[in-house]
Amino acid sequence: MKNISHLFNDVYAPVKALLIHQSPKGDKSYVEAFDIGANGRPINAHPLSVNETISLAESLNTSTGFNNNFLKSEGLLPGKVLYIHPSRDGFAVWHTREQEVDLLFKEGLQIPSGKSYVPPLIWKATKNDLYLYAIKTIGKVSAKTPLFRAPFFNLYENDRVCMGTVDTGMEQVHSLEDFMAQWERDFWGSYFSHLIGEHSPVQGNIVQLWQQQVKTRQKFPLDVLTPKQKTIKDILV
């Protein structure tokens, strides 16, 4: 936990006040700004200027809650990046190819932890949430590429990953490259423990599937993936 006790004695003096006016119908509004006089009372009422608006936006953008530097690349965009939405609640979408990874399973599943192949995946992540999808496309993907349910435990029906008590450490992420790497590390480094909901994300028995995959270390059988009736284009919102 970060120690902020040294900030408790800082004194902040008011310098500006904002008053928001709204029309009776609520469809129009404008912001009036006030300077704060020496006696602490608002003076010099005036419409919020362009410079004041920019200053306010920059101030909000540098706060911890709204900072989206994690969507800025250190250089040229990595080849696996498909889409970036650079808003206050921004997110990135990226693609990983078929690969062999280390998988961790809780003992209760009776699946041994170990290396296994996983299918090509589409990752969509904000600073707080991760959504995961599988695809059958081995080569280049496009907006029309069909999506399938990711064949893993710990996923909600809406494809959001349940990270449990995992500390994602996103406060220390300051670039797009670190952001993607952190999410991938956190996902593969967490234990698969349970299904969420009544339906298996694969066609067939998911426990038997991963028992076989870890045992044989064969390529992932794409025919067991369950279609989402969506394409990559549908998740770019």
BAFI-611083 format. One record per residue (C-alpha): x, y negated, z. Coordinates in steps of 0.25 Angstrom, whole numbers. Layout:
BAFI-611083
+-------+-------+-------+
:    xx :    yy :    zz :
+-------+-------+-------+
:     X :     Y :     Z :
...
+-------+-------+-------+
end
This chain:
BAFI-611083
+-------+-------+-------+
:    xx :    yy :    zz :
+-------+-------+-------+
:     0 :     0 :     0 :
:     5 :   -14 :    -4 :
:     8 :   -23 :     8 :
:     2 :   -37 :     6 :
:     2 :   -42 :    20 :
:    12 :   -52 :    16 :
:     1 :   -59 :     8 :
:    -8 :   -61 :    20 :
:    -2 :   -74 :    24 :
:    -2 :   -80 :    10 :
:   -11 :   -93 :     9 :
:   -19 :   -95 :    -3 :
:   -24 :  -109 :    -6 :
:   -37 :  -111 :   -15 :
:   -33 :  -119 :   -28 :
:   -45 :  -116 :   -37 :
:   -60 :  -112 :   -36 :
:   -69 :  -107 :   -47 :
:   -84 :  -108 :   -48 :
:   -92 :  -100 :   -58 :
:  -104 :  -106 :   -64 :
:  -115 :   -97 :   -71 :
:  -127 :  -100 :   -79 :
:  -141 :   -96 :   -74 :
:  -141 :   -84 :   -83 :
:  -127 :   -80 :   -79 :
:  -122 :   -79 :   -94 :
:  -113 :   -91 :   -93 :
:  -103 :   -96 :   -83 :
:   -91 :  -105 :   -81 :
:   -81 :  -107 :   -70 :
:   -78 :  -120 :   -63 :
:   -64 :  -122 :   -56 :
:   -61 :  -130 :   -44 :
:   -48 :  -135 :   -39 :
:   -46 :  -134 :   -24 :
:   -42 :  -147 :   -17 :
:   -33 :  -149 :    -5 :
:   -45 :  -148 :     5 :
:   -48 :  -134 :    -1 :
:   -61 :  -139 :    -8 :
:   -63 :  -137 :   -23 :
:   -61 :  -149 :   -32 :
:   -60 :  -153 :   -47 :
:   -71 :  -144 :   -52 :
:   -69 :  -140 :   -67 :
:   -72 :  -129 :   -77 :
:   -61 :  -118 :   -76 :
:   -51 :  -121 :   -86 :
:   -44 :  -112 :   -96 :
:   -31 :  -113 :   -88 :
:   -38 :  -110 :   -75 :
:   -44 :   -98 :   -82 :
:   -31 :   -93 :   -87 :
:   -25 :   -95 :   -73 :
:   -36 :   -87 :   -66 :
:   -35 :   -76 :   -76 :
:   -20 :   -74 :   -74 :
:   -22 :   -75 :   -59 :
:   -32 :   -64 :   -60 :
:   -24 :   -55 :   -69 :
:   -12 :   -55 :   -60 :
:   -20 :   -50 :   -49 :
:   -18 :   -35 :   -46 :
:   -32 :   -31 :   -49 :
:   -33 :   -37 :   -63 :
:   -18 :   -35 :   -68 :
:   -18 :   -27 :   -81 :
:    -3 :   -27 :   -84 :
:    -4 :   -12 :   -84 :
:   -10 :   -13 :   -98 :
:     2 :   -21 :  -103 :
:    13 :   -13 :  -110 :
:    28 :   -14 :  -108 :
:    30 :   -15 :  -123 :
:    23 :    -9 :  -135 :
:    11 :    -1 :  -131 :
:    14 :    14 :  -129 :
:     9 :    23 :  -140 :
:    -1 :    30 :  -131 :
:    -9 :    18 :  -128 :
:   -22 :    17 :  -135 :
:   -29 :     5 :  -129 :
:   -27 :    -6 :  -119 :
:   -39 :   -14 :  -113 :
:   -32 :   -26 :  -106 :
:   -43 :   -31 :   -97 :
:   -44 :   -33 :   -82 :
:   -49 :   -19 :   -81 :
:   -40 :   -15 :   -93 :
:   -36 :     0 :   -97 :
:   -27 :     7 :  -106 :
:   -30 :    19 :  -115 :
:   -19 :    29 :  -119 :
:   -16 :    42 :  -125 :
:    -7 :    54 :  -120 :
:    -4 :    66 :  -129 :
:    -5 :    80 :  -126 :
:     5 :    83 :  -115 :
:    10 :    92 :  -104 :
:     8 :    86 :   -90 :
:     9 :    91 :   -76 :
:    -5 :    93 :   -70 :
:    -8 :    93 :   -55 :
:   -20 :   101 :   -50 :
:   -26 :   102 :   -36 :
:   -25 :   116 :   -30 :
:   -40 :   118 :   -30 :
:   -41 :   119 :   -45 :
:   -32 :   131 :   -45 :
:   -24 :   125 :   -57 :
:    -9 :   125 :   -55 :
:    -2 :   111 :   -57 :
:     7 :   111 :   -69 :
:    10 :   106 :   -83 :
:    -1 :   107 :   -93 :
:    -4 :   101 :  -107 :
:   -15 :    90 :  -107 :
:   -22 :    85 :  -119 :
:   -20 :    71 :  -126 :
:   -27 :    61 :  -116 :
:   -33 :    47 :  -117 :
:   -30 :    39 :  -105 :
:   -39 :    26 :  -101 :
:   -34 :    19 :   -89 :
:   -37 :     6 :   -81 :
:   -28 :     3 :   -69 :
:   -38 :    11 :   -60 :
:   -44 :    22 :   -68 :
:   -40 :    32 :   -78 :
:   -49 :    39 :   -89 :
:   -44 :    51 :   -96 :
:   -48 :    58 :  -109 :
:   -42 :    69 :  -118 :
:   -41 :    69 :  -133 :
:   -39 :    80 :  -143 :
:   -31 :    71 :  -153 :
:   -16 :    75 :  -153 :
:   -11 :    64 :  -162 :
:   -15 :    49 :  -163 :
:   -28 :    45 :  -156 :
:   -38 :    34 :  -160 :
:   -50 :    27 :  -155 :
:   -58 :    39 :  -161 :
:   -51 :    50 :  -154 :
:   -61 :    58 :  -146 :
:   -60 :    59 :  -131 :
:   -61 :    71 :  -122 :
:   -62 :    73 :  -107 :
:   -49 :    74 :  -101 :
:   -47 :    89 :   -96 :
:   -43 :    86 :   -82 :
:   -49 :    86 :   -68 :
:   -51 :    73 :   -60 :
:   -59 :    66 :   -71 :
:   -73 :    59 :   -70 :
:   -83 :    61 :   -81 :
:   -80 :    47 :   -86 :
:   -65 :    52 :   -88 :
:   -60 :    44 :   -77 :
:   -49 :    51 :   -69 :
:   -51 :    53 :   -54 :
:   -37 :    49 :   -49 :
:   -41 :    52 :   -34 :
:   -31 :    46 :   -24 :
:   -20 :    44 :   -34 :
:   -13 :    31 :   -33 :
:   -11 :    26 :   -48 :
:    -1 :    15 :   -44 :
:    -7 :     6 :   -55 :
:    -2 :    -6 :   -46 :
:    12 :    -4 :   -51 :
:     9 :    -2 :   -66 :
:    13 :   -14 :   -74 :
:    12 :    -9 :   -89 :
:     4 :    -1 :   -98 :
:    15 :    10 :   -99 :
:    15 :    11 :   -83 :
:     0 :    11 :   -83 :
:    -2 :    23 :   -92 :
:    10 :    31 :   -86 :
:     4 :    28 :   -72 :
:    -9 :    34 :   -75 :
:    -4 :    46 :   -82 :
:     5 :    49 :   -70 :
:    -6 :    47 :   -60 :
:   -15 :    56 :   -68 :
:    -5 :    68 :   -71 :
:     0 :    66 :   -57 :
:   -14 :    68 :   -50 :
:   -20 :    81 :   -46 :
:   -32 :    87 :   -54 :
:   -41 :    91 :   -44 :
:   -56 :    92 :   -48 :
:   -67 :    90 :   -59 :
:   -76 :    78 :   -57 :
:   -90 :    80 :   -61 :
:   -96 :    93 :   -66 :
:   -90 :    94 :   -80 :
:   -77 :   100 :   -84 :
:   -69 :    90 :   -93 :
:   -65 :   102 :  -102 :
:   -72 :   113 :  -109 :
:   -70 :   125 :  -100 :
:   -65 :   127 :   -86 :
:   -55 :   115 :   -83 :
:   -48 :   123 :   -72 :
:   -45 :   135 :   -81 :
:   -41 :   125 :   -92 :
:   -30 :   119 :   -83 :
:   -26 :   132 :   -77 :
:   -23 :   137 :   -91 :
:   -16 :   125 :   -96 :
:    -6 :   124 :   -84 :
:    -3 :   139 :   -85 :
:    -1 :   139 :  -100 :
:     4 :   125 :  -103 :
:    -3 :   126 :  -116 :
:    -7 :   114 :  -124 :
:   -21 :   108 :  -119 :
:   -33 :   115 :  -126 :
:   -40 :   103 :  -132 :
:   -52 :   111 :  -135 :
:   -56 :   111 :  -121 :
:   -58 :    95 :  -120 :
:   -72 :    90 :  -118 :
:   -76 :    79 :  -128 :
:   -80 :    65 :  -123 :
:   -88 :    60 :  -135 :
:   -79 :    48 :  -134 :
:   -67 :    43 :  -142 :
:   -55 :    34 :  -137 :
:   -63 :    22 :  -142 :
:   -74 :    24 :  -132 :
:   -64 :    22 :  -120 :
:   -58 :     9 :  -125 :
:   -67 :     1 :  -116 :
+-------+-------+-------+
end
